[in-house]
Amino acid sequence: MEEGDQPPDRSSVAGTPLGVLLWFAWALLLLAETGLFLGRIVEFVDFSPRAPFSILGIFVMVELAAVLFGITTALQRKRIAHRFALGIALLPVPMLAGLPPALLRMPAQAANGWYLIFVPLGLLLSVILIAGLLRPPARAYFVEE
């Protein structure tokens, strides 16, 4: 590098690997889906004395915390973000296939049709995201201690 040249901007999108960009798109879509369904998740919980919480509510809150933490650390290019990204890349099947039929109270036939479409689509999305995140450029993106 010659005198007067600027060091490369590490925060530019041009230097971000495609697998990481796809993961960011998935994570932001996941946040949007969770936000859209949050009202229904709260309605879904039966706040009776016998069951003041639901497994669905706990799952969604853990998912929300993991996605927010994963995005935050990925923006900082922390190494731990790579592990979080891989974990979040496993969520398409439960979030795309499992959550909408339960929250929208679909009839059994409609839910079966939904599963038939979105389980394979979720699996394919997971494979694409994980393959992209395991490539050397994506691994090299997460360099900060």
N, C-alpha and C positions, 0 to 999 in steps of 0.2 A: 504494500500500500504506500503510495507516495504522500508526501507532505501536502496537507490540504484536503486529502480524500476523507470522506466521512465513513465511519464504520457502518456496516450494514445494520439496518433497523430490524431488530429481532422481533418486533411486534407486528411486522407486516404480514398481510394475508398471503402475499406471493410466496413467502418462504415456508408457509405452513403446508405440510403434506396432505394429500387428498384424503387419506384415512382419518386424519385428525379433523379436517373440515367436515367430513361426513358425520363424524361422531358429534361435533358441535351442533350440527343441524339436527341430529336425532335428539340430543339432550335438550335443546331448546323446544323442539316439538313435544317432547315428553313433559316439559314444564307447562307448555300451553295446554296439553291434554289434561294434565292434573288440575290446572286452574279452571278449565271449563267444567270438569266433573266434580270439583270440590263441594259445591252446593249439594249435589246428589249424594256424595259420600257422607256428608253430615246428615242428610235426610235418611240415608240407608241405615244408620246406627239407631238401634232401639235403646233409648236412654232410660231403661227401666232399672229398678234396683238390682235385679238379678244379673243384668248384663250391661254395665255402664260403658262398655267399649266393644269394638268389633275387631275381628282379625283383619278384615278389609281395611278398616281405618288405620290400624297399626301398620299394615303393609304399605299403605299409601304415604303415611307420614315418614316411615323409614326410607321409602323410595325418594320422597321429596328432599329429605335431608341429604341423602347420598348424592343426588343429582346436583343440588346446589353446591355442596362441598366439592364435588368432582369438577364442576364448571369453574368454580373459583380457583382451585388449584391448577387446573389445566390452563387457564388464562395466565397463570404465573409460571407455567412450564415446569412445575414441580414433578419429581420422579414419582411420588405417590399418586399423582393424577393418572398415570398410565394404568395402575392397578384399578383405580376407581373407574376409569373409562372402560376397561375390560369387563368389570362387573356390571356397569350400566348397559353395556352392549348386549347383555343377556336378558334385558327386560322387554324386548319387543313382543314376545309371545304373551306374557301375562298382561301387559299394558294394552296391547292392540286386540288380543283375542279374548282375554278373560274379563277385563274390567267393563267394557261397554255393555255386554249382555246382562251382567249382574246389576249394574247401575241403572240401565234403561228398562229393567224388568221385562226382557224379551220373552215371548212365549218359547216353549221348548223347540219347536220346529225352526223358528227364526234364529234362535241361539245356535242350533246345530248347523244351520247354513252359514252363520257368521263364523263359527269355529272352522268349518270346512275351508273357508276362504282365508281367514286371518292367521290361523296357526302355521300353515306353510309359508305365508308371507312374512310372518314374524321370525320364523326360523331362517328364512333366506336373508332377511335384514340383519339378524344376529351374525350369521356367517360372514356377510359382507363387511360388517363393522369390525368384527374380531380379526378377519384377515387383513383389513386395512390397518388396524392398530398394531398388529404383530410384524408388519413390514419394518425393515431397518430405518427408513426415514422417519416413520412415525415414532419409533422407539427413541431415536436420536432427538426428537423434538422436545421430549421431557428430560431436560438436562439439569435443572436447578436442584440444589440440595434442599 
